[in-house]
């Protein structure tokens, strides 16, 4: 598994060389760095992703994880509070007629396979 994260890290780094403001690449690189136990290296990429888009709750969630691993409890709490604010805001903006299901309510779907004649 570490090899997969190392490969992902290289691909995200390559993407950022050509597109330094590619928010998703910063997020992906941060995730790869977190997976290989490098929270200090992930921090700057999360900060850049947040500077590019402060409304992405995933960035704030990952930042909270990094701050926890780095032992920065105050910063972790701030990032987690912003994640929760954005997450609640997104939930409130959903179509009120749309029903959300809990994981216990979701059932496995069956797919019918048809062979060509």
C-alpha positions as CSV (number, residue, x, y, z in Angstrom):
1,X,0.0,0.0,0.0
2,X,2.8,2.4,0.7
3,X,4.0,2.0,-2.9
4,X,0.6,3.2,-4.1
5,X,0.8,6.3,-1.9
6,X,4.3,7.0,-3.1
7,X,3.1,6.7,-6.7
8,X,0.2,9.0,-6.0
9,X,2.5,11.5,-4.3
10,X,4.7,11.6,-7.5
11,X,1.7,12.1,-9.7
12,X,0.3,14.9,-7.6
13,X,3.7,16.6,-7.4
14,X,4.0,16.4,-11.2
15,X,0.5,17.9,-11.6
16,X,1.4,20.8,-9.2
17,X,4.6,21.6,-11.2
18,X,2.5,22.4,-14.2
19,X,-0.5,23.8,-12.3
20,X,0.5,25.2,-8.9
21,X,-3.0,26.4,-8.2
22,X,-4.7,23.0,-8.7
23,X,-6.7,22.7,-5.5
24,X,-7.5,19.0,-5.9
25,X,-3.9,18.1,-6.5
26,X,-2.9,19.9,-3.2
27,X,-5.7,17.9,-1.5
28,X,-4.6,14.6,-3.1
29,X,-0.9,15.2,-2.3
30,X,-1.8,16.0,1.4
31,X,-3.8,12.8,1.6
32,X,-0.9,10.8,0.2
33,X,1.5,12.4,2.6
34,X,-0.9,11.7,5.5
35,X,-1.1,8.1,4.5
36,X,2.7,7.8,4.6
37,X,2.9,9.5,8.0
38,X,4.2,12.9,6.8
39,X,1.7,15.4,8.4
40,X,4.3,18.1,8.5
41,X,4.7,18.0,4.7
42,X,0.9,17.7,4.2
43,X,0.3,20.9,6.2
44,X,1.5,23.4,3.5
45,X,-0.5,21.7,0.8
46,X,-3.7,21.9,2.9
47,X,-3.0,25.5,3.7
48,X,-2.6,26.2,-0.1
49,X,-5.8,24.3,-0.9
50,X,-7.7,26.4,1.7
51,X,-6.2,29.6,0.3
52,X,-7.6,28.6,-3.1
53,X,-11.0,27.6,-1.8
54,X,-12.1,28.2,1.8
55,X,-15.5,26.5,1.1
56,X,-14.1,23.0,0.6
57,X,-15.0,21.0,3.8
58,X,-12.6,18.2,2.8
59,X,-9.7,20.6,3.1
60,X,-10.7,21.6,6.6
61,X,-11.3,17.9,7.7
62,X,-7.8,16.9,6.5
63,X,-6.3,20.0,8.2
64,X,-7.9,19.0,11.5
65,X,-6.3,15.5,11.0
66,X,-2.9,17.0,10.3
67,X,-3.1,19.4,13.3
68,X,-4.1,16.5,15.6
69,X,-1.1,14.5,14.4
70,X,1.2,17.5,14.9
71,X,-0.2,18.0,18.4
72,X,-1.7,21.4,17.7
73,X,-5.0,20.9,19.5
74,X,-6.2,24.6,19.3
75,X,-5.6,24.6,15.5
76,X,-7.3,21.2,15.2
77,X,-10.4,22.6,17.0
78,X,-10.5,25.6,14.7
79,X,-10.2,23.4,11.6
80,X,-12.8,21.0,12.9
81,X,-15.2,23.9,13.7
82,X,-14.9,25.2,10.2
83,X,-15.5,21.8,8.7
84,X,-18.6,21.4,10.8
85,X,-19.9,24.8,9.8
86,X,-19.4,24.1,6.1
87,X,-20.9,20.6,6.5
88,X,-24.0,21.9,8.2
89,X,-24.3,24.7,5.7
90,X,-24.2,22.2,2.8
91,X,-26.7,19.9,4.6
92,X,-29.1,22.9,5.0
93,X,-28.8,23.8,1.3
94,X,-29.9,20.3,0.1
95,X,-33.3,19.8,-1.5
96,X,-35.7,19.6,1.4
97,X,-37.7,16.9,-0.5
98,X,-34.6,14.7,-0.8
99,X,-34.4,12.0,1.8
100,X,-31.0,11.1,3.0
101,X,-30.4,7.5,4.0
102,X,-28.3,6.1,6.8
103,X,-25.7,3.4,6.0
104,X,-28.1,0.9,7.6
105,X,-30.8,1.8,5.2
106,X,-28.7,1.3,2.0
107,X,-29.0,-2.1,0.5
108,X,-26.9,-3.9,-2.0
109,X,-28.3,-3.5,-5.5
110,X,-28.4,-6.3,-8.0
111,X,-27.2,-5.8,-11.5
112,X,-28.7,-7.8,-14.3
113,X,-26.0,-9.0,-16.7
114,X,-27.1,-9.6,-20.2
115,X,-25.0,-11.4,-22.7
116,X,-25.0,-10.1,-26.3
117,X,-26.9,-12.4,-28.7
